[in-house]
Amino acid sequence: MSQTILVLGAGTGGIITAKELSKKAGRDMKIILFEKEEKNVFAPSLLWLMVGKRKPQQVYGNTNKLAGAGIEVVIGEIENIDPENISVSVKDKESANGQTSYKGDYMVISLGVEQLVEHNLNNYGHDFYTLEGATSFNKKLQDFKGGKIAVLVPSLPFKCPAAPYEAAMLVESFIRNKGLSSKTEISLYTPEPGPMGVAGKELSGAVRQMVEMKGIKYFPEYQLTATSEKTLTFSNGKTTEYDLLAFTPKHQCPTAISKTDLIGKSGWIETNRNTMETQFPNVYAIGDITFIPLEMGKPLPKAGVFAHYQAETVAHNIAQKIYGKSDFKKFNGEGQCFLEMGNGKAGYAGGNFYGSPLPVVKMKEPGYFWHWTKVWFEKYWFFKYF
Ligand SMILES: Cc1cc2nc3c(=O)[nH]c(=O)nc-3n(C[C@H](O)[C@H](O)[C@H](O)COP(=O)(O)OP(=O)(O)OC[C@H]3O[C@@H](n4cnc5c(N)ncnc54)[C@H](O)[C@@H]3O)c2cc1C
């Protein structure tokens, strides 16, 4: 009998889950992929958009194009999730009660993070974790004539631990190529003690060095407390001025989840770290919405690469269950990331984040190759899925 799999969220994790499932058993399954946004943004490209290396229409595809080969796409906001009965309801203006409900045999939750703006930062700067914010930042940067540029992380956690560092280095390249370096100061403020801390002291130190060697001023352990037209105030009593501001948003678990028993003490969904199954049988959660504690005391970072590998694991295991087989796979904590440095170069770090007692993550010599590998992945993503 045909089985129905509800895939919640068509971001990195949801797309890979749906496509892998359709490859494995398209004819024996009905896959329903839910997504609220019609524009499907490839987040890593937002960094290139910020500095004019991409146009807005080059960084997203149309969510409806994900349909086909056993995948039905439902565009709409999921309002309620019932993990016990494996069902969801989606906002629907046409329906009498304003909602349409869907029931499945399996559910994969990949709703990512809900992004909010604190301290009225939207009035003063640009949220570069959104299409609109990265676009508006780029407009201001193109007209920039010199002054103070601040890249700000106002709160933890944030997805893609490398992104603010990449943003600062790409902006520095842009400014240098425009001949504005002598008139410009670029600073990065964050509450973290150092960059990409989960990857270990050595790697964190190497990233800090990369940033500072470019002349970017780095301010770790700076927790924002207030913002005004030209000033940022921090909990250590320091204030700073800026002329152009790029910031990350506050991240929280999506409301549709926080209303359910799926939410754990961490404020996120806590799953089995190898199978990604929740406490509800046949209900899985993957990607940014999960909280996976590591032995070193911090959680697994929120990054697309983990959502991707977790999705492959979950899709494989659901297909095994449907066909009554037991050749199950495990997500083993492997992950890699590229670190854009500007002027066509990038670094690359990868390893095992489930390493005991510490993650084992190494950095390769930065160079042009890693930048072009990241560009190739972006092209591949759009070619393959949109
Ligand atoms: C600027 C930037 C650069 C990045 N660069 C990298 C990188 O180089 N490498 C890397 O590994 N990671 C990178 N990331 C992080 C990566 O994008 C995320 O970790 C990844 O997308 C997480 O996948 P996910 O499936 O968990 O969530 P998402 O990809 O965020 O997908 C969640 C989806 O669920 C949808 N959704 C949410 N709530 C609802 C609802 N109620 N109803 C319907 N739909 C809903 C959302 O619209 C979204 O499409 C970057 C992120 C940013 C912002």
PDBQT file of the ligand as one rigid body, heavy atoms in Angstrom, charges set to zero:
ROOT
HETATM    1  C1  LIG A 401      24.052  34.054   4.711  1.00  0.00    +0.000 C 
HETATM    2  C2  LIG A 401      24.065  32.576   4.955  1.00  0.00    +0.000 A 
HETATM    3  C3  LIG A 401      25.085  31.791   4.447  1.00  0.00    +0.000 A 
HETATM    4  C4  LIG A 401      25.116  30.423   4.690  1.00  0.00    +0.000 A 
HETATM    5  N1  LIG A 401      26.130  29.671   4.172  1.00  0.00    +0.000 NA
HETATM    6  C5  LIG A 401      26.190  28.348   4.437  1.00  0.00    +0.000 A 
HETATM    7  C6  LIG A 401      27.248  27.549   3.923  1.00  0.00    +0.000 A 
HETATM    8  O1  LIG A 401      28.121  28.024   3.188  1.00  0.00    +0.000 OA
HETATM    9  N2  LIG A 401      27.278  26.235   4.271  1.00  0.00    +0.000 N 
HETATM   10  C7  LIG A 401      26.324  25.670   5.069  1.00  0.00    +0.000 A 
HETATM   11  O2  LIG A 401      26.411  24.472   5.360  1.00  0.00    +0.000 OA
HETATM   12  N3  LIG A 401      25.305  26.404   5.569  1.00  0.00    +0.000 NA
HETATM   13  C8  LIG A 401      25.209  27.711   5.256  1.00  0.00    +0.000 A 
HETATM   14  N4  LIG A 401      24.173  28.460   5.746  1.00  0.00    +0.000 N 
HETATM   15  C9  LIG A 401      23.197  27.836   6.656  1.00  0.00    +0.000 C 
HETATM   16  C10 LIG A 401      22.141  27.049   5.888  1.00  0.00    +0.000 C 
HETATM   17  O3  LIG A 401      21.479  27.884   4.961  1.00  0.00    +0.000 OA
HETATM   18  C11 LIG A 401      21.135  26.463   6.867  1.00  0.00    +0.000 C 
HETATM   19  O4  LIG A 401      21.817  25.836   7.918  1.00  0.00    +0.000 OA
HETATM   20  C12 LIG A 401      20.255  25.439   6.159  1.00  0.00    +0.000 C 
HETATM   21  O5  LIG A 401      19.490  26.094   5.181  1.00  0.00    +0.000 OA
HETATM   22  C13 LIG A 401      19.376  24.698   7.148  1.00  0.00    +0.000 C 
HETATM   23  O6  LIG A 401      18.501  23.861   6.469  1.00  0.00    +0.000 OA
HETATM   24  P1  LIG A 401      17.066  23.528   7.088  1.00  0.00    +0.000 P 
HETATM   25  O7  LIG A 401      16.390  22.622   6.111  1.00  0.00    +0.000 OA
HETATM   26  O8  LIG A 401      17.214  23.112   8.487  1.00  0.00    +0.000 OA
HETATM   27  O9  LIG A 401      16.329  24.942   7.144  1.00  0.00    +0.000 OA
HETATM   28  P2  LIG A 401      16.019  25.960   5.975  1.00  0.00    +0.000 P 
HETATM   29  O10 LIG A 401      16.908  25.733   4.800  1.00  0.00    +0.000 OA
HETATM   30  O11 LIG A 401      16.029  27.312   6.593  1.00  0.00    +0.000 OA
HETATM   31  O12 LIG A 401      14.548  25.585   5.527  1.00  0.00    +0.000 OA
HETATM   32  C14 LIG A 401      13.427  25.768   6.346  1.00  0.00    +0.000 C 
HETATM   33  C15 LIG A 401      12.239  26.020   5.430  1.00  0.00    +0.000 C 
HETATM   34  O13 LIG A 401      11.026  25.898   6.177  1.00  0.00    +0.000 OA
HETATM   35  C16 LIG A 401      10.129  26.916   5.763  1.00  0.00    +0.000 C 
HETATM   36  N5  LIG A 401       9.174  27.151   6.846  1.00  0.00    +0.000 N 
HETATM   37  C17 LIG A 401       9.444  27.589   8.101  1.00  0.00    +0.000 A 
HETATM   38  N6  LIG A 401       8.318  27.668   8.839  1.00  0.00    +0.000 NA
HETATM   39  C18 LIG A 401       7.304  27.269   8.019  1.00  0.00    +0.000 A 
HETATM   40  C19 LIG A 401       5.903  27.105   8.202  1.00  0.00    +0.000 A 
HETATM   41  N7  LIG A 401       5.288  27.384   9.369  1.00  0.00    +0.000 N 
HETATM   42  N8  LIG A 401       5.162  26.668   7.147  1.00  0.00    +0.000 NA
HETATM   43  C20 LIG A 401       5.757  26.367   5.960  1.00  0.00    +0.000 A 
HETATM   44  N9  LIG A 401       7.080  26.498   5.735  1.00  0.00    +0.000 NA
HETATM   45  C21 LIG A 401       7.845  26.925   6.754  1.00  0.00    +0.000 A 
HETATM   46  C22 LIG A 401      11.048  28.103   5.509  1.00  0.00    +0.000 C 
HETATM   47  O14 LIG A 401      10.444  29.062   4.672  1.00  0.00    +0.000 OA
HETATM   48  C23 LIG A 401      12.268  27.431   4.872  1.00  0.00    +0.000 C 
HETATM   49  O15 LIG A 401      12.192  27.383   3.469  1.00  0.00    +0.000 OA
HETATM   50  C24 LIG A 401      24.092  29.830   5.468  1.00  0.00    +0.000 A 
HETATM   51  C25 LIG A 401      23.047  30.610   5.968  1.00  0.00    +0.000 A 
HETATM   52  C26 LIG A 401      23.029  31.973   5.716  1.00  0.00    +0.000 A 
HETATM   53  C27 LIG A 401      21.893  32.803   6.241  1.00  0.00    +0.000 C 
ENDROOT
TORSDOF 0
